Amino acid sequence: MNYIVNTDKLSLDAIDRFVDPLGPVAEEVAVSNIEILEARGEARGRAQMLLELLAARFGSLDPSVERVVRQADVAQLKVWASRMLTATTVDEVLC
């Protein structure tokens, strides 16, 4: 089940059609995995937006900055995004 959901190649409708006949336990696992994928997608989107803002404000970014931002969770990305309003350097954003 995890493999099917994590390959990210099936639509939610296809997953539902696969899971429904398997019963409530399979449905619970699928829903949990889908929620994880949605959270990952949100984090990826926020990270991409933050990287674009950092580059627009401070210029070309060091690959290590990109790596740190892409590995951050949503809560950390929110903190950094709010620091963009007052920071004068990339280090001030990510400290």
C-alpha positions as CSV (number, residue, x, y, z in Angstrom):
1,M,0.0,0.0,0.0
2,N,2.7,2.5,0.9
3,Y,4.5,1.8,-2.4
4,I,1.3,2.5,-4.3
5,V,0.6,5.8,-2.6
6,N,4.3,6.9,-2.4
7,T,5.0,6.4,-6.1
8,D,2.8,9.4,-6.7
9,K,1.8,8.1,-10.1
10,L,-1.8,7.2,-9.3
11,S,-4.7,9.7,-9.0
12,L,-6.7,9.8,-5.8
13,D,-9.7,8.2,-7.7
14,A,-7.5,5.3,-8.8
15,I,-6.3,4.8,-5.2
16,D,-9.9,4.8,-3.9
17,R,-10.9,2.2,-6.4
18,F,-8.0,0.0,-5.3
19,V,-8.6,0.5,-1.6
20,D,-12.4,0.3,-1.3
21,P,-12.6,-3.5,-1.8
22,L,-9.8,-4.0,0.8
23,G,-11.8,-2.7,3.7
24,P,-11.6,-0.1,6.4
25,V,-8.0,-0.8,7.5
26,A,-6.7,-0.4,4.0
27,E,-8.7,2.8,3.7
28,E,-7.2,4.1,6.9
29,V,-3.7,3.4,5.7
30,A,-4.3,5.0,2.4
31,V,-5.8,8.1,4.0
32,S,-2.8,8.4,6.3
33,N,-0.4,8.1,3.4
34,I,-2.3,10.6,1.3
35,E,-2.2,13.1,4.2
36,I,1.6,12.6,4.4
37,L,1.9,13.2,0.6
38,E,-0.2,16.4,0.9
39,A,2.0,17.6,3.7
40,R,5.1,16.9,1.6
41,G,3.6,18.8,-1.3
42,E,2.8,21.7,0.9
43,A,6.4,21.8,2.2
44,R,7.8,21.6,-1.3
45,G,5.6,24.4,-2.5
46,R,6.5,26.6,0.5
47,A,10.2,25.8,0.1
48,Q,10.1,26.7,-3.6
49,M,8.3,30.0,-2.8
50,L,10.8,30.9,-0.1
51,L,13.8,30.1,-2.4
52,E,12.3,32.3,-5.1
53,L,11.8,35.1,-2.6
54,L,15.3,34.7,-1.2
55,A,16.8,34.8,-4.7
56,A,14.8,37.8,-5.7
57,R,15.8,39.7,-2.6
58,F,19.4,38.6,-2.1
59,G,20.5,37.3,-5.5
60,S,22.0,33.9,-6.3
61,L,21.8,31.4,-3.5
62,D,24.4,29.0,-2.4
63,P,23.5,25.3,-3.0
64,S,23.7,24.7,0.8
65,V,21.0,27.3,1.3
66,E,18.8,25.5,-1.2
67,R,19.4,22.2,0.5
68,V,18.6,23.5,4.0
69,V,15.4,25.1,2.8
70,R,14.2,22.1,0.8
71,Q,14.8,19.8,3.9
72,A,12.8,22.1,6.3
73,D,9.4,21.3,7.6
74,V,6.3,23.5,7.1
75,A,6.6,25.1,10.6
76,Q,10.2,26.1,10.0
77,L,9.4,27.4,6.5
78,K,6.7,29.6,8.0
79,V,9.2,31.1,10.5
80,W,11.7,31.8,7.7
81,A,9.0,33.3,5.5
82,S,8.0,35.8,8.2
83,R,11.7,36.8,8.7
84,M,11.8,37.7,5.0
85,L,10.0,40.9,6.0
86,T,12.8,42.4,8.1
87,A,16.0,40.4,7.3
88,T,18.8,42.1,5.5
89,T,20.7,38.9,4.7
90,V,20.0,35.3,3.9
91,D,21.6,34.3,7.2
92,E,19.2,36.5,9.1
93,V,16.3,34.7,7.5
94,L,17.6,31.2,8.2
95,C,19.2,31.8,11.6
